Every structure is written in C-alpha cells, then in structure tokens.
Amino acid sequence: MYASWFRALAEPARARLLNLLAIERRPMAVREIVECCTIGQSTVSHHLKILTEARFVLSERRGTSTLYRVNETCLERLPAAVRTIMGQEPHRAR
C-alpha cells in the first residue's frame, strides 16, 4: 500500500493537487481545480485518477460532474507510513 502512495506523490503536480484538496476541505469539480492550477484539464483529470487509485482522493458523481475530495483517513495515516518507511516504526500488516 505505501509504495502506491509514494509513487502517486512522486509527481510534483499530484502533490500540489492533493495539497489544494486538503486545504479546501470540500468536494471540487475538475473545472474548479483547473482554475486554481497552471495545468490543463486533461492533465488534472489524469493526475486525479492516479490520486484516486492510490486512495488519497475520493470521487463522487453529481449529475454530469465528478467531484473530488481528499480522503481524510488516508491523510491521517500518511505520517505513520513515512515513519515506517524511514524505519522509525514497525510495519503492521493490514
């Protein structure tokens, strides 16, 4: 699980998108996210797909739009994942 998290965050644009969603703390449409970024809609959609697959981001359909929001549970577990990777905390099987 942790490997997919760190692969998803290895791309700076994805880290910025996750940061935006974490700061906003509300569901956002791709259009809104694009307005806050310097990257195009198709690239934002691609990065959101990867963040969703890594479970950093949750998505839900509303009408013709898909709204994205940060997965709070995943963000809460991230510090422990870093400590585990750095050898500061034993790995626990899930």
The first five atom37 places (N, CA, C, CB, O) and aatype in JSON, in Angstrom:
{
  "aatype": [12, 18, 0, 15, 17, 13, 1, 0, 10, 0, 6, 14, 0, 1, 0, 1, 10, 10, 2, 10, 10, 0, 9, 6, 1, 1, 14, 12, 0, 19, 1, 6, 9, 19, 6, 4, 4, 16, 9, 7, 5, 15, 16, 19, 15, 8, 8, 10, 11, 9, 10, 16, 6, 0, 1, 13, 19, 10, 15, 6, 1, 1, 7, 16, 15, 16, 10, 18, 1, 19, 2, 6, 16, 4, 10, 6, 1, 10, 14, 0, 0, 19, 1, 16, 9, 12, 7, 5, 6, 14, 8, 1, 0, 1],
  "atom_mask": [
    [1, 1, 1, 1, 1],
    [1, 1, 1, 1, 1],
    [1, 1, 1, 1, 1],
    [1, 1, 1, 1, 1],
    [1, 1, 1, 1, 1],
    [1, 1, 1, 1, 1],
    [1, 1, 1, 1, 1],
    [1, 1, 1, 1, 1],
    [1, 1, 1, 1, 1],
    [1, 1, 1, 1, 1],
    [1, 1, 1, 1, 1],
    [1, 1, 1, 1, 1],
    [1, 1, 1, 1, 1],
    [1, 1, 1, 1, 1],
    [1, 1, 1, 1, 1],
    [1, 1, 1, 1, 1],
    [1, 1, 1, 1, 1],
    [1, 1, 1, 1, 1],
    [1, 1, 1, 1, 1],
    [1, 1, 1, 1, 1],
    [1, 1, 1, 1, 1],
    [1, 1, 1, 1, 1],
    [1, 1, 1, 1, 1],
    [1, 1, 1, 1, 1],
    [1, 1, 1, 1, 1],
    [1, 1, 1, 1, 1],
    [1, 1, 1, 1, 1],
    [1, 1, 1, 1, 1],
    [1, 1, 1, 1, 1],
    [1, 1, 1, 1, 1],
    [1, 1, 1, 1, 1],
    [1, 1, 1, 1, 1],
    [1, 1, 1, 1, 1],
    [1, 1, 1, 1, 1],
    [1, 1, 1, 1, 1],
    [1, 1, 1, 1, 1],
    [1, 1, 1, 1, 1],
    [1, 1, 1, 1, 1],
    [1, 1, 1, 1, 1],
    [1, 1, 1, 0, 1],
    [1, 1, 1, 1, 1],
    [1, 1, 1, 1, 1],
    [1, 1, 1, 1, 1],
    [1, 1, 1, 1, 1],
    [1, 1, 1, 1, 1],
    [1, 1, 1, 1, 1],
    [1, 1, 1, 1, 1],
    [1, 1, 1, 1, 1],
    [1, 1, 1, 1, 1],
    [1, 1, 1, 1, 1],
    [1, 1, 1, 1, 1],
    [1, 1, 1, 1, 1],
    [1, 1, 1, 1, 1],
    [1, 1, 1, 1, 1],
    [1, 1, 1, 1, 1],
    [1, 1, 1, 1, 1],
    [1, 1, 1, 1, 1],
    [1, 1, 1, 1, 1],
    [1, 1, 1, 1, 1],
    [1, 1, 1, 1, 1],
    [1, 1, 1, 1, 1],
    [1, 1, 1, 1, 1],
    [1, 1, 1, 0, 1],
    [1, 1, 1, 1, 1],
    [1, 1, 1, 1, 1],
    [1, 1, 1, 1, 1],
    [1, 1, 1, 1, 1],
    [1, 1, 1, 1, 1],
    [1, 1, 1, 1, 1],
    [1, 1, 1, 1, 1],
    [1, 1, 1, 1, 1],
    [1, 1, 1, 1, 1],
    [1, 1, 1, 1, 1],
    [1, 1, 1, 1, 1],
    [1, 1, 1, 1, 1],
    [1, 1, 1, 1, 1],
    [1, 1, 1, 1, 1],
    [1, 1, 1, 1, 1],
    [1, 1, 1, 1, 1],
    [1, 1, 1, 1, 1],
    [1, 1, 1, 1, 1],
    [1, 1, 1, 1, 1],
    [1, 1, 1, 1, 1],
    [1, 1, 1, 1, 1],
    [1, 1, 1, 1, 1],
    [1, 1, 1, 1, 1],
    [1, 1, 1, 0, 1],
    [1, 1, 1, 1, 1],
    [1, 1, 1, 1, 1],
    [1, 1, 1, 1, 1],
    [1, 1, 1, 1, 1],
    [1, 1, 1, 1, 1],
    [1, 1, 1, 1, 1],
    [1, 1, 1, 1, 1]
  ],
  "atom_positions": [
    [[0.82, -1.19, 0.0], [0.0, 0.0, 0.0], [0.86, 1.25, 0.0], [-0.93, 0.0, 1.2], [0.61, 2.18, -0.77]],
    [[1.89, 1.29, 0.85], [2.69, 2.5, 0.96], [3.41, 2.83, -0.34], [3.71, 2.36, 2.08], [3.57, 4.0, -0.69]],
    [[3.84, 1.8, -1.08], [4.55, 2.05, -2.33], [3.66, 2.82, -3.31], [5.01, 0.72, -2.97], [4.13, 3.74, -3.98]],
    [[2.38, 2.46, -3.39], [1.48, 3.17, -4.3], [1.27, 4.61, -3.84], [0.12, 2.45, -4.4], [1.11, 5.51, -4.67]],
    [[1.26, 4.84, -2.54], [1.12, 6.2, -2.02], [2.3, 7.06, -2.47], [1.03, 6.2, -0.48], [2.12, 8.17, -2.98]],
    [[3.5, 6.54, -2.26], [4.68, 7.34, -2.58], [4.88, 7.5, -4.09], [5.92, 6.71, -1.97], [5.39, 8.52, -4.54]],
    [[4.48, 6.48, -4.87], [4.51, 6.64, -6.33], [3.56, 7.76, -6.75], [4.12, 5.31, -7.04], [3.9, 8.58, -7.61]],
    [[2.38, 7.79, -6.16], [1.4, 8.83, -6.51], [1.92, 10.22, -6.16], [0.07, 8.58, -5.79], [1.66, 11.18, -6.89]],
    [[2.64, 10.34, -5.06], [3.14, 11.64, -4.62], [4.47, 12.03, -5.26], [3.29, 11.65, -3.12], [4.95, 13.14, -5.06]],
    [[5.07, 11.11, -6.02], [6.37, 11.39, -6.63], [6.28, 12.48, -7.7], [6.94, 10.12, -7.25], [7.28, 13.15, -7.98]],
    [[5.12, 12.68, -8.27], [4.91, 13.72, -9.28], [4.51, 15.01, -8.57], [3.81, 13.29, -10.32], [3.48, 15.04, -7.9]],
    [[5.31, 16.07, -8.71], [5.01, 17.33, -8.01], [3.61, 17.88, -8.27], [6.02, 18.36, -8.39], [2.99, 18.45, -7.37]],
    [[3.11, 17.73, -9.49], [1.77, 18.24, -9.8], [0.71, 17.52, -8.97], [1.46, 18.09, -11.3], [-0.25, 18.13, -8.52]],
    [[0.88, 16.21, -8.78], [-0.1, 15.46, -7.97], [-0.02, 15.89, -6.51], [0.15, 13.95, -8.09], [-1.05, 16.01, -5.84]],
    [[1.18, 16.13, -6.02], [1.32, 16.61, -4.64], [0.63, 17.96, -4.48], [2.82, 16.72, -4.25], [0.0, 18.21, -3.45]],
    [[0.75, 18.82, -5.48], [0.08, 20.14, -5.41], [-1.44, 19.99, -5.45], [0.54, 21.04, -6.57], [-2.16, 20.69, -4.74]],
    [[-1.94, 19.08, -6.28], [-3.38, 18.85, -6.34], [-3.91, 18.32, -5.01], [-3.73, 17.87, -7.48], [-4.96, 18.74, -4.53]],
    [[-3.18, 17.38, -4.43], [-3.58, 16.85, -3.13], [-3.57, 17.95, -2.07], [-2.65, 15.69, -2.71], [-4.46, 18.03, -1.23]],
    [[-2.55, 18.8, -2.13], [-2.47, 19.93, -1.2], [-3.67, 20.85, -1.36], [-1.17, 20.71, -1.42], [-4.25, 21.29, -0.36]],
    [[-4.04, 21.15, -2.58], [-5.19, 22.01, -2.84], [-6.46, 21.41, -2.23], [-5.38, 22.22, -4.36], [-7.21, 22.11, -1.55]],
    [[-6.69, 20.13, -2.49], [-7.89, 19.48, -1.96], [-7.86, 19.41, -0.43], [-8.04, 18.08, -2.54], [-8.91, 19.53, 0.21]],
    [[-6.69, 19.21, 0.14], [-6.57, 19.17, 1.6], [-6.86, 20.53, 2.22], [-5.17, 18.69, 2.02], [-7.48, 20.62, 3.27]],
    [[-6.4, 21.58, 1.57], [-6.64, 22.94, 2.08], [-8.11, 23.32, 1.92], [-5.74, 23.96, 1.34], [-8.71, 23.9, 2.83]],
    [[-8.7, 23.01, 0.78], [-10.09, 23.38, 0.5], [-11.08, 22.64, 1.41], [-10.43, 23.1, -0.96], [-12.09, 23.2, 1.82]],
    [[-10.79, 21.37, 1.72], [-11.64, 20.57, 2.6], [-13.1, 20.49, 2.14], [-11.59, 21.13, 3.99], [-14.03, 20.43, 2.95]],
    [[-13.29, 20.5, 0.82], [-14.64, 20.37, 0.26], [-14.53, 19.69, -1.1], [-15.34, 21.78, 0.14], [-13.48, 19.75, -1.73]],
    [[-15.59, 19.05, -1.54], [-15.56, 18.45, -2.88], [-15.41, 19.54, -3.95], [-16.84, 17.63, -3.14], [-16.04, 20.59, -3.87]],
    [[-14.57, 19.26, -4.94], [-14.33, 20.21, -6.03], [-14.46, 19.51, -7.37], [-12.93, 20.86, -5.89], [-14.04, 18.37, -7.54]],
    [[-15.05, 20.21, -8.33], [-15.13, 19.72, -9.7], [-13.79, 19.97, -10.4], [-16.3, 20.4, -10.48], [-13.03, 20.85, -10.0]],
    [[-13.51, 19.2, -11.43], [-12.27, 19.37, -12.19], [-12.13, 20.81, -12.67], [-12.23, 18.39, -13.4], [-11.04, 21.38, -12.62]],
    [[-13.22, 21.39, -13.13], [-13.2, 22.78, -13.62], [-12.66, 23.72, -12.55], [-14.61, 23.22, -14.06], [-11.84, 24.59, -12.84]],
    [[-13.12, 23.56, -11.3], [-12.65, 24.41, -10.2], [-11.16, 24.18, -9.92], [-13.47, 24.13, -8.93], [-10.42, 25.12, -9.67]],
    [[-10.76, 22.93, -9.98], [-9.36, 22.59, -9.71], [-8.47, 23.2, -10.79], [-9.17, 21.06, -9.65], [-7.41, 23.75, -10.48]],
    [[-8.89, 23.09, -12.05], [-8.11, 23.65, -13.16], [-7.94, 25.15, -12.99], [-8.79, 23.34, -14.51], [-6.87, 25.69, -13.28]],
    [[-8.98, 25.84, -12.53], [-8.9, 27.29, -12.32], [-7.84, 27.67, -11.29], [-10.26, 27.83, -11.89], [-7.33, 28.79, -11.31]],
    [[-7.51, 26.76, -10.39], [-6.52, 27.03, -9.34], [-5.11, 26.6, -9.74], [-6.93, 26.32, -8.06], [-4.16, 26.87, -9.01]],
    [[-4.98, 25.95, -10.87], [-3.69, 25.38, -11.27], [-3.2, 25.99, -12.58], [-3.8, 23.85, -11.42], [-3.91, 26.74, -13.25]],
    [[-1.97, 25.65, -12.91], [-1.4, 26.11, -14.18], [-1.3, 24.96, -15.19], [-0.01, 26.72, -13.95], [-0.56, 25.04, -16.16]],
    [[-2.06, 23.9, -14.94], [-2.04, 22.75, -15.85], [-3.43, 22.56, -16.45], [-1.57, 21.46, -15.12], [-4.43, 23.0, -15.88]],
    [[-3.48, 21.91, -17.59], [-4.73, 21.76, -18.33], [-5.67, 20.73, -17.74], [0.0, 0.0, 0.0], [-5.3, 19.94, -16.87]],
    [[-6.9, 20.76, -18.24], [-7.95, 19.89, -17.73], [-7.63, 18.41, -17.89], [-9.25, 20.2, -18.44], [-7.84, 17.64, -16.96]],
    [[-7.12, 18.0, -19.04], [-6.85, 16.58, -19.24], [-5.73, 16.09, -18.32], [-6.47, 16.31, -20.71], [-5.78, 14.96, -17.83]],
    [[-4.74, 16.93, -18.08], [-3.64, 16.57, -17.18], [-4.14, 16.49, -15.74], [-2.48, 17.58, -17.28], [-3.78, 15.57, -15.01]],
    [[-4.97, 17.45, -15.34], [-5.56, 17.41, -13.99], [-6.38, 16.13, -13.82], [-6.45, 18.67, -13.74], [-6.26, 15.46, -12.8]],
    [[-7.2, 15.8, -14.81], [-8.01, 14.59, -14.74], [-7.14, 13.34, -14.61], [-8.9, 14.47, -15.98], [-7.45, 12.44, -13.83]],
    [[-6.05, 13.29, -15.37], [-5.13, 12.16, -15.29], [-4.53, 12.04, -13.89], [-4.0, 12.31, -16.34], [-4.5, 10.95, -13.32]],
    [[-4.07, 13.14, -13.34], [-3.47, 13.12, -12.0], [-4.51, 12.76, -10.93], [-2.84, 14.48, -11.68], [-4.19, 12.04, -9.99]],
    [[-5.73, 13.25, -11.08], [-6.78, 12.9, -10.12], [-7.1, 11.41, -10.16], [-8.05, 13.72, -10.4], [-7.41, 10.8, -9.14]],
    [[-7.04, 10.83, -11.34], [-7.27, 9.38, -11.48], [-6.22, 8.61, -10.68], [-7.24, 8.96, -12.97], [-6.56, 7.65, -9.98]],
    [[-4.97, 9.01, -10.8], [-3.89, 8.33, -10.07], [-4.05, 8.53, -8.56], [-2.51, 8.85, -10.53], [-3.88, 7.58, -7.79]],
    [[-4.38, 9.74, -8.14], [-4.59, 10.01, -6.71], [-5.8, 9.23, -6.17], [-4.79, 11.52, -6.47], [-5.8, 8.8, -5.02]],
    [[-6.82, 9.05, -7.01], [-7.99, 8.27, -6.61], [-7.62, 6.8, -6.48], [-9.14, 8.45, -7.62], [-8.04, 6.13, -5.53]],
    [[-6.85, 6.28, -7.43], [-6.41, 4.88, -7.37], [-5.56, 4.62, -6.13], [-5.63, 4.51, -8.63], [-5.62, 3.53, -5.57]],
    [[-4.77, 5.6, -5.71], [-3.95, 5.47, -4.51], [-4.76, 5.72, -3.24], [-2.76, 6.44, -4.57], [-4.26, 5.54, -2.13]],
    [[-6.01, 6.13, -3.41], [-6.97, 6.39, -2.33], [-6.68, 7.65, -1.53], [-7.0, 5.22, -1.4], [-7.22, 7.83, -0.43]],
    [[-5.84, 8.52, -2.06], [-5.64, 9.83, -1.44], [-6.87, 10.71, -1.67], [-4.37, 10.52, -2.01], [-7.18, 11.59, -0.87]],
    [[-7.55, 10.46, -2.78], [-8.68, 11.28, -3.2], [-9.9, 10.38, -3.4], [-8.35, 12.08, -4.51], [-9.78, 9.26, -3.91]],
    [[-11.05, 10.87, -2.98], [-12.31, 10.18, -3.21], [-13.1, 10.95, -4.26], [-13.13, 10.04, -1.88], [-13.02, 12.18, -4.33]],
    [[-13.85, 10.23, -5.07], [-14.65, 10.9, -6.11], [-16.1, 10.47, -5.99], [-14.1, 10.58, -7.52], [-16.41, 9.37, -5.55]],
    [[-16.97, 11.37, -6.4], [-18.4, 11.05, -6.43], [-19.05, 11.79, -7.59], [-19.09, 11.42, -5.09], [-18.71, 12.94, -7.88]],
    [[-19.98, 11.11, -8.24], [-20.71, 11.71, -9.36], [-21.85, 12.54, -8.81], [-21.24, 10.62, -10.34], [-22.59, 12.11, -7.92]],
    [[-21.99, 13.74, -9.37], [-23.16, 14.59, -9.1], [-23.63, 15.13, -10.43], [-22.82, 15.77, -8.09], [-23.01, 16.02, -11.02]],
    [[-24.72, 14.58, -10.9], [-25.21, 14.97, -12.22], [-24.19, 14.59, -13.28], [0.0, 0.0, 0.0], [-23.81, 13.42, -13.39]],
    [[-23.76, 15.57, -14.06], [-22.78, 15.31, -15.12], [-21.35, 15.57, -14.66], [-23.08, 16.18, -16.33], [-20.41, 15.4, -15.43]],
    [[-21.19, 15.97, -13.41], [-19.85, 16.28, -12.89], [-19.36, 15.2, -11.94], [-19.86, 17.64, -12.18], [-20.15, 14.49, -11.32]],
    [[-18.06, 15.1, -11.83], [-17.43, 14.28, -10.8], [-16.76, 15.24, -9.84], [-16.42, 13.24, -11.41], [-15.98, 16.1, -10.25]],
    [[-17.05, 15.07, -8.56], [-16.44, 15.91, -7.54], [-15.36, 15.11, -6.82], [-17.5, 16.43, -6.53], [-15.52, 13.92, -6.56]],
    [[-14.27, 15.79, -6.5], [-13.13, 15.16, -5.85], [-12.91, 15.82, -4.5], [-11.86, 15.26, -6.72], [-13.04, 17.03, -4.34]],
    [[-12.56, 14.97, -3.52], [-12.22, 15.5, -2.19], [-11.12, 14.64, -1.6], [-13.47, 15.52, -1.26], [-10.91, 13.49, -2.0]],
    [[-10.43, 15.21, -0.64], [-9.34, 14.5, 0.0], [-9.91, 13.37, 0.86], [-8.47, 15.47, 0.85], [-10.97, 13.52, 1.48]],
    [[-9.21, 12.26, 0.91], [-9.57, 11.14, 1.77], [-8.9, 11.38, 3.12], [-9.14, 9.75, 1.14], [-7.71, 11.13, 3.27]],
    [[-9.65, 11.86, 4.08], [-9.1, 12.23, 5.39], [-8.4, 11.05, 6.06], [-10.2, 12.75, 6.29], [-7.35, 11.24, 6.69]],
    [[-8.95, 9.86, 5.95], [-8.35, 8.68, 6.58], [-6.95, 8.43, 6.03], [-9.23, 7.44, 6.36], [-6.02, 8.13, 6.78]],
    [[-6.81, 8.55, 4.73], [-5.51, 8.34, 4.1], [-4.5, 9.38, 4.59], [-5.64, 8.4, 2.57], [-3.36, 9.04, 4.89]],
    [[-4.92, 10.62, 4.66], [-4.01, 11.67, 5.12], [-3.61, 11.47, 6.57], [-4.65, 13.04, 4.95], [-2.48, 11.77, 6.95]],
    [[-4.53, 10.96, 7.39], [-4.21, 10.7, 8.79], [-3.15, 9.61, 8.92], [-5.47, 10.3, 9.56], [-2.34, 9.64, 9.84]],
    [[-3.16, 8.65, 8.0], [-2.21, 7.53, 8.06], [-0.87, 7.84, 7.41], [-2.82, 6.32, 7.39], [0.1, 7.11, 7.62]],
    [[-0.79, 8.91, 6.65], [0.45, 9.22, 5.92], [1.65, 9.41, 6.84], [0.25, 10.46, 5.09], [2.72, 8.87, 6.54]],
    [[1.55, 10.15, 7.95], [2.73, 10.29, 8.81], [3.27, 8.95, 9.32], [2.39, 11.18, 10.0], [4.48, 8.76, 9.39]],
    [[2.39, 8.02, 9.67], [2.83, 6.7, 10.12], [3.51, 5.95, 8.98], [1.64, 5.89, 10.66], [4.47, 5.21, 9.2]],
    [[3.01, 6.13, 7.75], [3.64, 5.49, 6.59], [5.06, 5.99, 6.41], [2.81, 5.74, 5.32], [5.97, 5.21, 6.14]],
    [[5.26, 7.29, 6.56], [6.6, 7.86, 6.43], [7.51, 7.3, 7.52], [6.55, 9.42, 6.52], [8.65, 6.92, 7.24]],
    [[7.02, 7.24, 8.74], [7.85, 6.7, 9.84], [8.21, 5.24, 9.58], [7.1, 6.83, 11.18], [9.33, 4.82, 9.86]],
    [[7.26, 4.46, 9.06], [7.53, 3.06, 8.76], [8.6, 2.93, 7.68], [6.25, 2.35, 8.31], [9.55, 2.15, 7.83]],
    [[8.47, 3.69, 6.61], [9.44, 3.66, 5.51], [10.82, 4.06, 6.0], [8.99, 4.57, 4.36], [11.83, 3.5, 5.56]],
    [[10.87, 5.02, 6.9], [12.15, 5.51, 7.42], [12.7, 4.63, 8.54], [11.99, 6.94, 7.92], [13.74, 4.95, 9.12]],
    [[12.01, 3.53, 8.86], [12.49, 2.6, 9.87], [12.27, 3.07, 11.3], [0.0, 0.0, 0.0], [12.89, 2.54, 12.22]],
    [[11.42, 4.03, 11.49], [11.18, 4.56, 12.83], [9.96, 3.92, 13.5], [10.99, 6.06, 12.77], [9.69, 4.2, 14.66]],
    [[9.25, 3.09, 12.78], [8.05, 2.47, 13.31], [7.9, 1.12, 12.65], [6.78, 3.37, 13.07], [8.06, 1.01, 11.43]],
    [[7.6, 0.07, 13.42], [7.45, -1.25, 12.79], [6.25, -1.29, 11.85], [7.31, -2.34, 13.85], [5.23, -0.66, 12.11]],
    [[6.41, -2.03, 10.77], [5.31, -2.19, 9.79], [4.27, -3.13, 10.39], [5.84, -2.75, 8.42], [4.61, -4.18, 10.93]],
    [[3.02, -2.74, 10.28], [1.91, -3.57, 10.75], [1.13, -4.07, 9.54], [0.98, -2.79, 11.73], [0.74, -3.28, 8.68]],
    [[0.92, -5.36, 9.48], [0.12, -5.93, 8.39], [-1.31, -5.47, 8.54], [0.2, -7.48, 8.37], [-1.83, -5.39, 9.65]],
    [[-1.96, -5.17, 7.43], [-3.36, -4.71, 7.46], [-4.26, -5.82, 7.01], [-3.57, -3.48, 6.57], [-5.48, -5.64, 6.96]]
  ]
}
